[in-house]
Amino acid sequence: MALASKGIFVVGAKRTPFCKYGGSLRELPASQAFAAAAKDALNSGNLNPTLVDSTVVGNVNFLSQCDGGKTPRYCGIYAGVSIDKPALGVNKACGSGLQALLTGVTEILTGSADVCLTGGTELMSSLPILVRNVRFGTTLGSTYHFEDHIKKRFLDSYTGLSLEKMAENIAVKYNISREMSDDFALKSYLKWKAGQESKHFNDELTSLKVILRKKEVLVDRDELTEVNITSDNMAKSLPLLEDGAVVTSLNSSVPADGAAALVLANEATIKRNNLIPLARVSGWATVGVDPLETGLAAVPAVKKLLQVTDTDIDSVDLFEVNETFAAQVLATVTELKIDDSKVNVNGGALVLGNPVAATGARMAVHLVHHLNHIKAKRAIAVSSCGGGQGVAVMFEAI
């Protein structure tokens, strides 16, 4: 699926700080995290929440969160959307936040909505510890093990491989060394640090108050898992796989908590309410690939997007490529022949962490603000998704 479009605009875009696993957002419901960003996005866009016709929210690990499958519904209600307006949850693994945006775009293009509240939310801290084979009774003398859903590397049923093994295979295929991966991850941290110091995130961040250990805490900046990343501790990090040499915990993204919201509107709504849009959604593409090539699905997604929008790679000023693993971003940049100075210019998931369904929406939020900040024209957010899928979205400055 791919389409070029000119009549859909982003009128508000905000995100919560991304917080480390077990950090400041750990006791906040996923719907409340999204609502905080959504209310700020609506307010910053000068849009009354009652004008929202539909809420579409990415949320992958919904069963572990307090509202379960109802999370997207309450994302809208808690943000002020009228109760009579519907909501939809989207799960496209790491591309969920971007797919939620595209689903909202489609609703507007088909005329079923004028304004859509979209984005993604994920509280990885709420993921469970599992105990298998006890639901229907236990056996005397049997041993039952706790499985940490965060730490356990689950094998994909189709490929029989873990994501870490697939990333290791990509590194081998593209001759990506451990040093190259470590260098990319370190640069992601340094770019985020420079962006933080230059206040590049100020326009996109939503501050919120949470209750943590029975005390009210203000969360107003990103909370990193690793607060002092250096080339020395990068080099000392051990490979994650016994038979691997490249993929480590420091050149891979780690679980995190966060939410990001984008408000979309058509041209008639913009004119009728005198809104000032942040950017235009000018095209998108979604693709499927062999699940063995999961980490490279961003490549055909971008190629298809450029084709449908009649655009060449050099005319795109900014790229946000999901940093699940450093190796797969390096391979993507190589395959697409992207100028690496345009890629993840203020860091990515390698430093911020990866709240799965929120990451794609965070990339989009950052791009629509940074386009205006540096007065650029065009940007693409792209993610490879588990199971062999890719999703890419193009934004243009107004």
N, C-alpha and C positions, 0 to 999 in steps of 0.2 A: 504494500500500500504506500503510495506517495502522492503528494499534491502540492501545488504552488497556490498561495493565497495572498490577497492584499487587504482584505477587509476585517481582519481580526487583530485586536490590540490588547496589550498588557497594560492595564491601568493602575495596578497596585501589585507590589511584590515584596514580601518580607519573609524572614526566617528567624527562628529562635537561634540562640547560640547552640552549637553542636557540643555536646558534653560527653565526657568519657563514660565508658561502661561502669555502672555502679557509682556514677557521679551525681551532680546536683539535680538532674532531672529524673532520677531513678524512681521516685515515688509519684511522679505526675502521670495521670492517664494520658495516653496518646492523643485522645480527642481534645483534651485541654491544651496540650502543647500546640496542636495545630490551630485551635481557636485563638490562642494568643497571637500567633503570627497572622492569622486571617483577619482578625479585628484591626490589627495595625495596618495591614495591606489595604483594607477597605477604607480606613480612616485617611491614610496617606493619599489614596486616590480620590478622596472626597466623594465617596460613593456610599449611599445608604444601603445597609445590608438587606433591606427588604426588597431591593431591586434585583437581588440574585435569584435567578430562575432555577439553578441546579448546582449541586455540590458534587464534585468528583475528586476523590482522594485516594492516592496510593497507600496501601497498607498491607504488608506481606505477612507478618507474624501475628495476625489478629487474634488467634485463639489464645495467645498468652497474655492478652491485654484485658483490662477489666470489663470493657464493653464488647469484647469479642468481635463478631461480625457486624455489630451495630456501630462500630467506631466511626466510619465515614458519615453516618447519619448524624451522630452527635457532634462531629467536627463542624457541620453546618449550623446546627441548632445553637451550640455554644458560641458560635461566631456572630449570632444575631440573625441568621437566615430564617425566613418565615417557616413555620412548622408545616405549612401546606406545600412547600417546595421539596422535591425529591433529592435523594443523595445516592451515590454509587461508589462502591469500593473497587479498586483496581489492583491486580497483582500481576506484575510483569518482572518479578525479581528486581534486579538493580535498575531496571528501566521504568519502574512503576510510577515514579513521580513525573517523568516525562510523558508516559502514556496517559496519565490522568489529565495532564494539560491537553494532549491531543484529543482525548475523548471529549473534553469541554469544547475545544475548537470545533469538533464535528457537530456537536449539538447546536452550536451557534450557526454554523454553515447550513445545516439542514432546516433552520428556522424554528427549532423547538425551544430555543433559548436566545435571549439577548445578552445576558450576563451570566457567566459561570465562575464559581469559586473552585479553584483546582489546586493541586499540590500533592504533598506526601507527608506522612508522619510515621515514625518508628521509634519505639522505646525498646532497644535491644536488652536493656537491663531487666526487662520483664520476662525474657525467655526462660523457660523452665529447666529444671534438672529432671531428667527422665529416669524412671525405673520400669523396665519392660517385664512382660509375662507375669504380672501380679493381678491384673484386673479380674480374671476369672478363677482366682485361687492360686495358692502357692503350694510348693511341694517340700515336704520335710527333707532337710539336708541339702537342698539346692541353694546356690549362691546367687544373690541378686545384686547387680551393680548399678550404681548411680551414673548416669551419663549427663555430662554438662553440655547442653545444646550449643553453647558458645565455643567450647574448646574442641569438641569432637569433630573430626573431619569425616563428614558423611559422604559415602560414595554415590555418585550419580547412577541411577538405575539403568540408564541407556548406555553410558560409556564405561561404567564400572570404575571411573576415576574420580578423585576429589578435585575441587577447583584448584588447589595448590599444585597437584600433579599436572593438570592441564596448563597452568601458568609455567611450570618448569619445562614442559614440552615446547611451549612457545619460545622460551628462552633458548633452548637447544636449536630449534628450527631456524631462528633468526640470528644466531650467534651473539646473543645478548649475555654478557658476562655478569658475574656477581658485582663487579666494580661498577659497571654501567647502571645496574639496577639500584645499587646503593647511592650512587651519585644523583640519580634522578629523584630518589626519595629524599635525600638531603636537600636538594634544590627546592623540592615542594615545600619543605619546612621553612627554608630561608625566604622563599617568595611569600609564604603566608605571614611570616614575621615582619617582612618589609611592608606588606599590605596593611598589617595591623598597626604598625608604627605610622604609616602614612594615612591612616583612617579611611582606607578604601572600603571597609566593611560597615562604616557607620550608617549609611543610607539603607542598608538591607537588614540590619539587625533589629530584632524586637527584644526589649528587656522584659523579664517577667519575674514575679515573686513566687517562690515555692516554699512548701513546708518540708524541711529536712531535719530529721532527728528532733522533731517537735519545735523547731525554730524556723522563723521566716528568713529566707535567704533571697537576696537579689541576684539573679543570673543575667548578666549583661555583656558577657564576652565568651568567646569560645574557650572550652575547657579541654585541653589536650591530654591525651594519654601519656605522651612523652613530651616533657616540657623543655628539655635541653638536648636536642638531637645533635650529635657531632659525628664527624667522619670516623672518629675513633670507636665510639660505641656502635656505629653502623657496622664497622669491620668485625667487631667482636660478636655480633649477633649470629647465632647458630642457624644453619639451614633447617627448615621445617620438616623436610622429608629425609628419611635415612639414606635414600639413594639420590638425593638432590644436592645441588651445589649453589643454586642461585636464589631461590625464594626463601626469605626469612620473615620474621615477624615485623621487622622494621622497614622492609620494602614491600610489605603487603598492608592493605587497609585493615583496621581492626573495628570491632563492633562499637557503636556509639548511640547516643540518643539525640533526637532532634526532629524538627518539623519545618516545612517551608510552604508558603502559600502564594499563589498567583491569581489575580482577578482578571478575567478576560471579558471583553465587551466588543460588540459590533460597532460599525461606524455611526449608525443612527443613534445609538445610546451615547456615544462620545459627543455628538453634536447637540443632542437634546439636553444633556446635563452639563455641557461646557467642561468636559473632562480633558485633562492633559495626559495623554498616554506616555508610557515609558518607552515602548517599542512596539513594532508590528511583528506578528507571527507570519512569516512570509513563505514558509514551506516546511514539509516534513517527510520523512520516509521511515518505514518499518520493514524489516526483512527477517527471514529465517535462514539459518546456516546449519551445517552439520554440527551437532552438539560437541563433537571433538574439537571444533574450531570456535567454541563459545567465546573465548577471549578476544577473538578477532572479528566478531560480528559488527563492530562499529565501522569497519572498513567498507563493506558493501552498502551499509546504511548511508554513510556520507556520500559515497559515489552516486547512489540512487537519488539522494537529495539534490546534489549538484546538477545532476542530469535534468531532473524535473523542474528545477528553478532556472535552468540555463545559466549556471554560474560556474566559474572555475575556482580551483582551490586557492589561488593566489589573491583573489578578490575578497576572501573572508579574512577579517581582521583579528578575530578572537576565536579560539576553540576551547571548550571545556570537555575533556575526555575523562570519563570516570576512571579514577585511579584505584581500581580494585587491587591490581598488582602492578608494580612498576614495569615489569617485563612486558605485559600486554599493552601498556600505553606506548612504550618504546617501539614495539612491533607495529602498532597502529600508525604512529607518526611516520615510521619508515615506509610502510605500504602506501600511505596516502601522500607521501612527500610533502609533509607540512613543515613550514618554517617553525622550528621548535620554540622560537621566541614568542610565538603567538599562542602557545599551548599552556593552559592552566597557569595564567600569569600571576595569580595570587595564591597558588597552592591548590591542593585538592584533598581527596579522601585519605591519602597516605598520611596527612598530618591532622586532618579534621576528624577522621574516623568515618565509618560507613553505616549510618542508620538506613538500612537498605532502601526502603520505599521513599525516604526523604532526600536521598543524595541527588537524584536526577532533578528534582524540583529545586534543590539548593543551587545546582549549577545554573539553572535557568534564571533564578532570582539574581544571582551574581552577575550574569551576563547582561541582563536588561539594565542594571544599574551601571555596570562598568562601561558599557557602550557609550552612555551619556557622559560618564566621568572623563573618558579619554577622547571623547568626540569621534568615535569610530563609526563605521557604517553598518557592518554586518558581522554576525557571530553565529556559531553553531555549538549546540550542546549535544553530545552523543554518548550513548552507553551501550556496552555489550551486556547481554542479559543471560542469566543461567538457562540452560537448555538449548542454547544456540539461537539467540535472537538479537537483533540490533535495532535501536531507535535513535533517530537524529532529528533535531528541530533547528530551524534557522530563524533568527531574529534580525530585524533591521531597525536602525534608528529612524525616528520620525523626522 
